[in-house]
Amino acid sequence: MIKAMVHRIREVLIFSFVALFCKANGGTTADWWATRPPDPSASYCLSWRLAVEANNLRGWRTVPTQCLGYIETYMIGGQYFRDLRLIADQILSYANEIVPAGDGLDAWIFDVDDTCISNILYYRDKRYGCDPYDPVAFKAWATKAGCTAIPSVLRVYNKLIESGFKIILITGRDEETMGPATIDNLNDQGFVDYERLIMRTAAYKGQSAVKYKSEIRKQLVEEGYRIWGNVGDQWSDLQGEYLGNRTFKLPNPMYFVP
């Protein structure tokens, strides 16, 4: 009790000092806080991650080096998985309000990498995104089929199938070079009974994720599918056309896919 009171008094004194300082210099407390040097281990990196998840920060190539410790703690310290559980609960809350028609055309779309299966072990060796993207190394990793299931997403996936929805997986992975390994990895981790796994073919080579996935979703809608939900870890999974009734963004501060 006494410790909390002392802490509160200290906060009041600090804010009073800042207010008096700003008044004397013609500024505001917001101006003062905004110009303070960022704390690499906390405030700056928290703000950076928030900007990434809100899609206010775009086109970034690597995680700021000073945020390595922060991102590592977020990804493996528990908060990342707590965030996933909360989003999974929201997905199921929404899905429980839908009654599938029973004609096999009520669909949900899921991305694959860091949506269904996790690449945390790969990115651990890439300093959680502080190192530049290495397509050769990632292909070598993906073909080992060693990604682990994201438990919260697997729970949602199975519940949706039990409820009568058709799951369609859409990934930017190359079908020719990573197809068999991706299928094996998904099956090994419990992602079975999906309606389709759609991978990038030569026809979509060079296209952005937004354009490629929009075109695939368009084809699905033209086939008669009703897309009730769309789940992905990248904003490019959830942008463009034919998105579905609702989108759900999973956290991923390790990399950006345009």
N, C-alpha and C positions, 0 to 999 in steps of 0.2 A: 504494500500500500504506500509506504513512505517512498520507496524507490520509484514507483509510478508517478507520485506527486512531484518528486524532484525532476523526473524526466519531463513532465508537463511544464513545469516552471521554466526549465531550460529552453524548451521549444518556444514558449511565449516570449522569453527574453530575446531569443534569436530573431524571431519574426518582428518584434518591436524594434530591434536594432536595424534590421533590413529596411523596415518602413521609414524610420527616421533618416537613414542614410539616403534612401531614394528620394525622399521629400526634399532633402537639402540639395540634391543634385538634379532635381527636375525630372526624375524618372518614376517608374512604378516597381512594385515588388516583382511583378511578372517579368519586367525587363531584367531585373537583377538575377533572378533564378535562371532565366534563359541564357544569360551570358556567363554563368559559372562554368568553369572547366569541367568537362564530362568525367564521370567516374567510370573508368573502363570495366571495372568488375561488377558494376550494378546499374546505375541509372542510365548511362549512355547505351549500354548493350540491351537493356530492357526496352528502351525507346526504339532502338534499331530493330529489334525483333517484332515489336508491335507494328512498326511501319511496314515491315515485310509482310506480316500476316494480314494487315489491312489493305495491302496492295497499293500503299502510298509510295513505297520504294520499289522501283521497277528496273529491270535490266541489269541488276547487280551481278557481278561475276564470282565474287568470293566473299566469304564472311570476313569482316574486319579482324585483323590479327589480334587486336587487343580484346576481342570478344571470344577467343578460343575457349578459355576457362568457363565463361558464362554459358556458351552454347553446349559445351560438354556436360555441364551440370544440369542444364535443362533437359537434354536428351536422355541422359542415363540416371539422373538423380531422382526421378519420380514424377516431376511436374508434367513432362510430355505425356506420360501414360495417363495421368489424371485428366489432362485436357482431352485426350482421346476418349476416355470413358464418358465424360460429360457430353461430348458431341454424339457418341454412339447412343446415349440415352435419348438425346433430342431426335435423332433419326428414327428410333423405334417409336417414340411418342407420336411423331408425325405418321409413320407407316401404319400404326395401329388404328388410325382414323380412316384408312382406305380399305374398301372391300373389293378385292380383285374380281373381275368379271367372270373369270373361269374359262376364258377363251384362249389363254396362253399368250396374250399380247400386253399384259401389264408388266412393265419392265423397270428395272433399276440398272443404272450404269455405274460401274466402278473402274477407276484407274487401277493400275497394278503396283508399280514401284512406289513404296512408302505410302501406299493406300491399303493394299491387301498384304503385301510382303515388305519387310523392312530391309533397308540397306545400311543400317546403323553400323554394323561391323565393318563394312567397306569404308564408310566415311570416317570411322574412327582412325583409320590409317591415313586418311586424307585431311586430318586435323579438323574434322567436322565441317568441312567446306571452306576452310581457310586456304587450302591449296586449290589451284585452278582445276577445272573439270578435265579429266583425262579419258577420252572416249575409248582408247585402246584398253586401258586398265579396267574400265567399267565393263566392257564386253567380256574380258577375261573373267572378271568376278561373276557376272550374270550367268555365264555358261557353266559355272560350277554348281549352279542351282542350290546355293547355300543360304538364300534369304530365309528369314524366319517369319512366321505369320505375325501380324499385328492382332493381338487377342481381341481387342474391342471390336475391330472391324470383322473378324471372323464370327464373333457372336452375332453381329448385325446381319451378316451375310447368311448365316444359317437360319436366323429367325425369318428373314424375308423369303427364303425358299420355302420354309415350312408354311408360310402364310399364302403361298401360291404365286409369288412374283417370279419373273424370269430375270436372271442375272446376266448382264452382258458386260464383259470385261473389254475395255479399250485401252491399249497401251501403245506408246511410241517405240517400243522395242522392235527391232528388225526381225521380221518373220523368218527370213532365210537363215540368218546366222544364230538367232537366239530362240527360235520357235520351240524346238524339242526340249531345251533346258528349262524354258519358262513353263511349259506344260507340266513337266516333271516336278518343278519346284512348287507350283501351285497345288498340284495333287498331293505331294508329300506333306504340305502344310495344312491340308484340310479344305482347300478351296476346290471343291468338286461339285458336280451337278449344275454347273453354269450352263446357260443356253448357248453362249458363244464366247470365244476368245478372239478378239480382232486385233491383229498386229499390223505394224506398218509394212507395206509392200513397196515394190519399186515404183508403183504408180503414185505414191505419196512422198517419195524421197525428196528432201529439200524443203518440204512445206513446214510452216510453223505448226506447233501443236494445236493452236486455236483453229487454224484452217483445216488441218487434217481431221481433227475430232469433230468439228462442225459438219464436215462432209459425211463422215460415218454416221453421225446422229441423224442427219437428213435422210440418208438411205434407210435407216431403221424406221423412222416415222413414215416414210413412203411405203414401207412394207406393212404398216398398220400398227406398229408398236406404240403404246402409250407410255411415255417416259415419266414415271412418277418422281423419281429422284436421281440425282447425279452426285457422286462422291469422288473427291480427288484431293490430293495434297498440293496441287499447283493451281494458281488462278487460271492458267491456260487450259486446265481441264474443264473449267466452269465458265468459260467465256465463249462468245461467238453465237451461233444460231442453234435452234432446236435443243435448248438446254434441259428441258423437262420442267415439271411443276416446281421443284425445289432443288437447290444446290446446297451441298454441305462441304465446307472447306476444312480439311484436316491440317494441323500445324506441320510445318516443315521449314525451319530456318537454315537448312544446310545447303540448299541450292535453288536456283531459279531457272525455270524452263519457259522460254518465250512462246 
